[in-house]
Amino acid sequence: MAIYKMVGNKEKLDKISATSFGQEGVLERSDLQRILRDQPEVLEKRLLIISEEFGNWQDSNRRIDLLALDADGRLVVIELKRGDTGSHMDLQAIRYAAMVANMTFEQVVVNCQAYLEKRAKEEGKAVEEDAAESLIREHLEIKEEGYQDIFTDVPRIILASENFGKELTTCVMWLNDSWLRSAGQEIKCIRLQPYRNGDEILVETSVIVPLPEAADYQTQIGQLKQEAREQSSGKVQRTQGTDAFEVSIGQAQEKFQPGLQRLYDAAVNMERENLAELSTFVNGKEDYVRLELRVPGSDRSLVWFGNLLHKGGRGGEISVLPDLQDIAINSLSGIDRLIGPSTSKSGFRHRRLSRIKEEDLDPILATIHAAYREANRIEIETETPAAVPEGQPARGTSNGHLQDGGKQREVGQD
């Protein structure tokens, strides 16, 4: 694709000539890396750089260009190349990802603090002793004291280059499809294409792997294939009912149990109303239990409730699946506002309970309840409510959703 400039009084388009970083004298480390370090949003929204030229390991002088945390607390290895093929970036980045895999929260904080202190020294400034932990907690919206929730077991990888050769993109797509997406991760390739416009240098950024419109779909397919393989080998157990999830509540940390119980109660209530059929999924390590709320008559769900027991327990989460939202579009149209647009390791929109405000959980569950009513072609015929103080919801409602005192009927009935 080319970039054009509209000239005159919207008379015509003049093509802007592509150039290269080499031709323009842009250096890889002192220019490109410095700029992306200070403006990581060029690569992805809400990236927090926690280290530069990271190489805190023995028997190796290799260094990661940039190390970051994404919006969901996943570790991200960022590798940059000024050249036009990105040669060997994939293998190099995989080695780096292996070296930083399973970093603890404390290790992330220590290295981020060292990075902040180095930057402050270069700028002749001072930095607080706890600046790194405060910055990370603010970035991840962690308010609970002592809560240390990050994902470092399979770090994400972002490769940024002026161009990528076919060998590299073929390798990355194979890795994504055959292994990484089943682990909830992927390698992202971002092209940085410079253009010369008079005295200005313009840079166009574009994600070439994975294709944005296909990424969510590929992630879901990859996870379903992985689950099918594990189920056929006996590594995954999927059973009707809620027993496994109910038992898992008692296995979670005590501080997470009330929230998990609320999810369980909401699911059971929907089953009693014949709005959902419940089944549980337990992975082979028995460190993750998922309660699936299937729409009756379908083998798919609008929502999953999860209990994350691994690595000391991370509490519960709500995952909103995209595949059936077309049949509950009215109810789920505002779910982003309530649950946030963040994406889980499996590619679905999700939110962990620890990051949901107490006052927001009831509206979220009410929205989910309404979505299942819509999916079942049931709507609520409201009765005229009694007068209530201005600004207060009517009795029997929660955030606009009638909970009791209404009548159910199938859509289309008089």
N, C-alpha and C positions, 0 to 999 in steps of 0.2 A: 504494500500500500504506500501511497505517497501523501505528502502534506502540501496543501495549496493555501495561498494567501489571497483573500478577496481584495481586489484593488479597484480604484476609481469609485464611482457611485454604484457599487454592486454590479460593475460592468463585466468583469471577467475574473478568472482564477489564474494566478501565476504559481507555477510549481516551485517549491522550495527545494533546493538541492541537498541531497543527503551527503554527509561527509563522514569522517571517522575521528575517533578520539586521538589517534596517532597524528593525523593531519593537523588537528587543531592544537596539538601540544598538550593535551590533557593527560596527566600522569595517573597511573593506576592507584597508587597508595596515597600520595600527597594531595591529589585532587579528588578523584572519584570516590575513594574510600572515605576521605574526610567529609565530603559533602553528604554521602549517604549515612555516615555515622551521625551527623547533626540533623539530617532530615530523613529518618527511616520510613516515614509515611510515604515516600516516593515508591518504596517497595511494597508496603502493606500498611494498612491502617492499624494503629495501636500496637506498634512494635516498640519495645523498650530495650535499648542497647545496654547490655550489662558488662561488656568487655570488648576491647579492641586488641588485635594481635594476640589473642589468647593462646597460651602454650604452657599451661601449668601442669606438665606431666614429665616424668622422668624418661631418659633414654630417647628423647626425640626433640629435634629443634623445629618441628613443624608448628605453624601458628594459624589459628582461625582468624580470618579477616575481621569479622564481626560476630559476636555472640549476643543473642537477644532472647527475650521472653515475649510471646504473643499475648493477645488479649485474654486467652484462657489459661495462661500459666504454662504453656508448652515451650520447651527449650527450642531455640531456632539457630541453626548454624547457617551463616551467610557467607558465601564465597563470591568474590568479584573477579572479573577478568576484563581487561581493556580490549583484548584482541577480538578477532572476528569469527572464531570458531568455538571458543570456550573449551578448548581441548583439555581433556583429562580432569575437568572440574568435578565430574560426577564421582569418580573413584576417590579423588582427594577429599571431597566433602563427606563421603561415606566413612572414610577413615577417621575424619575429625568427629563425626557424629558418634562413632563407636568410642572414641576417647573421652567424650564428655557425657556419655550415657550414664544414667543413674546418679547424677550429681544430687546431693542433698540440698535442702533449702538453705542450710547454713553455709555450704560451699558456694552456692550461688550468691548469697549475701556478701561473703568474704571477698570474692572476686569482683563483684560489683563495687564494693567499697574501695578496693585497690584501684579500680578504673576511675572512679570519681575523684579520688585523691590525686591520681596522676594528672587528670584533666585540670583540676583546680590548681595544682602546682604550676602547670604550663601557663595558666592564665593569671597567676599571681593572686589566687584567691584561697580562702580557707573552706573546709568542708566539715560538717558535723560528724561525730564518730558513728552515729546511727543513721546517717543519711541514706545509705543503700537500702537498709531494711524498710525505712519509711517510704522510700521511693517505690520499692517493689510492692509493698502492701497497698499503697495508693493506686498503683497501676492495676493491680489485681482486685481492687475494691475489697480487700480483706480488712474487716473491722474487729473481728474476734481475736482477742489476745491469745497468743500461742498457736494460732492456726497457721499451718505451713503447708499449703496445698499447691504443688506444682507438678507438672508432668515432665520427667526427664528420661524415662525408660527408653523411649524411641524418639529421639530429637527430630524435629522437622528440619528440612533443608531448603534454602532458597539460593538458587544460582542466578547471578545477575551478570550479563555480558552484552557486549555490542552485538553479538550474533552467536548462534549455536549451530555446530555442524550436525549433519544427519546422524552420524554415529552416536553422538551424545544424546540427541533427542530420542532416538530409537531405544537406547539403553534406559533412559529415564522413564519413558512410557512403559517399558517392560517391567521395570522395578515397581512402578506405581501399581500396575494392574496385577502383577503376580504375587506381590508380597506386602508392600508398604500400606496399601489401602486396607488390607485385611487387618493390619495393626492400627488402623485409624490415622495413618500419616500419609504423606506424599512428598515428593520432591517437586518444587515449583521452579520453573525457568522463566526469568523475566528479561526481555530484551530491552536494552537501552540504546536507542538509535539517535545519534546526533544529526542535526541539520544546520546548515549555514544560512542565515537570513540577514544579509548585510553585515553589520558589525556584531550581530547577535549569534549566539550558539543556542539552538533549541534542542531539547532532548525529549523524545517520545518514549514512553514506557508502555510495554504491552506484555501480558502474560501469554506465553505461547504453549506452555505445558503446566498444568492441564488446561484444556480449553474451558474457559469460565462457564459456558452454558452446559458443559457435559460433566463438570467436576462432581456436583452433588449426586447425579445419577450413577456415575462410575463408582463413587464411594459406597453407595447403597448396594450396588450389584456385587462389589468386592466383598462387602461384609456378609451378604447373604450366601455367596459362594463359600466363604470361609466357614460359616456356621453349618452349611450343608456337609462340607468335608468333615468337620469335627463331629457332627451328629452321626454320620455314617461310621465313624471310627469309635464311637462311644465316649468321646471327650465332652460332649455337650448333652445335657439332660433338659428336655422340655416336657413339662407335665401340665395337665389340666388343673385348674384350681389355684389356690393361693397359699397352700401349706408351706412351700419352700420359702416364699417371701416373708410370710408371717414369722417363721422360725428365724430367719436372717435378721429381723429387727432386733432380737435379743442378742445377736452376735455383734452388732454395731456398737460403737462407743456410746456411752450413756447420753452424751450431749446431743447425739444425732437421733436418738430413738423417738422423741416426741414428733419430730417432723416426718419420719418414716411411718409412724403410726397414723398420722393424718393422711398420708398418701394411701396407705392400705385401707383405711376406713372409707375414703372417697371412692376407691375402686370397688370395694365390696358393696357400697350403697348403689353404685351404678349397675352392678350385676343383679342386685335385688330388684331393680327397676327394669330389668331386661334390656338395658341400654348397651351393655358390654358383656362379652364372654372373656373370662380371665384365664390366663395360663402363665406359668413361670418358666423362665429360662435360667439355667445355672451353667456357668462355663466349667471346663474341666478342672480348673484349680479351685473351684468353689470359693472364689474371692469376688465374684460379681453375680448378683441375683437380680433378675429383671422381671417385673410384673407387666405382662402385655395385656392391653385392653383392646381386644378385637371387636370390631363391629359385627354384631350377630349376622350370620349368613355370609361372612367374608373371612378370608384368612389373613387379613391385614388389619393394622391398628392405626388410630390417629395419634395415640400417645403411649409411651412407655414410662413406667416408674422404675427407677433403678436404685439398688443398694450397693455402694462401692465399698467393699470390705478390704480390698487389697492395700498394701503399704500402710498398715495401721488404721485403715478406715477413713473414707472421705465423705461419709454420709450419704444422703439421698440425692437423686437428681430427677428432673422431669425432662423427657425428650419428646419433642413434637415432630412427627414424621410428615414428610411432604406428600406421600403418594396418594392419600385419600382426602387431602384438604379441599379438593374440588367439590366434594359432596358436603362439606361443612364450611364453605367459604365465608358465609355471613358471620358465623360464630367465631371463627379463627382469624378473621381479618385484622383484629386488633391484638393478636397474641404477641407480636413483636414488642408492642409497647409494654406488655406485662412481663414477658419472660426474657426479653432482650434478643438481639439478633445473633448472639454468639453461637458458634458451631461446636458440637461435641467432637470427640475423637472419632466417632463413627460417621460424622458428617451431617448429623441432624441438628436442628435448632434445639438448644437445651439450656438449662440453668440448674446449677446445684442449689439445694435448699439453703446452704450456708450463705449463698449470695442473694437470696430473696428476702426482702424486708418482711417482717412479721405481718404487717398490715396488707401486704400484697398477695399473700398466699391464698386467702379466701377468694379474692377476685379471680385469681388464676384457676383455682379449682372450679369456681362457678362457670368460667369461660369454657373449661374442658367439659364440664357437665352439659352445658348448652350445645357444645359441638357434637357430642354423642347423641343428643336429642335430635339435632338437625340431620345427622348422618342416618338416624333411624326414621327420618321423615316425621318427626313429632315436633310440634311447636306448642308454646304455652299461650292459652287464651286468657288474658289477664282480666281480673275483675276490677271494678272501680275501687281504688284504695280509699281508706279513710284519710281525712285531712291530717297532714303531718307538718311539722315545722319546716319552714323554707330551708332548702339545702340539705335536708335529711332524706335518706331513701325510704320508700314506703315499707310498712311492716311486711315481713316475709320476703323481702328482696335483699340482694347482695350485689352492689355495684351494677344495678340495673337488671339483674337476672332474678326473676321470681322463683323463690325456693319452695314456698308452700302457699296454700290458699288460692292456687290457680287450677285450671282444668287442662288436662292433656287431650289432644286430638290429633289425628293424622292430617298432614298437610293435604289440602284439597277437599276435606270434608266440610260440610256446612254445620 
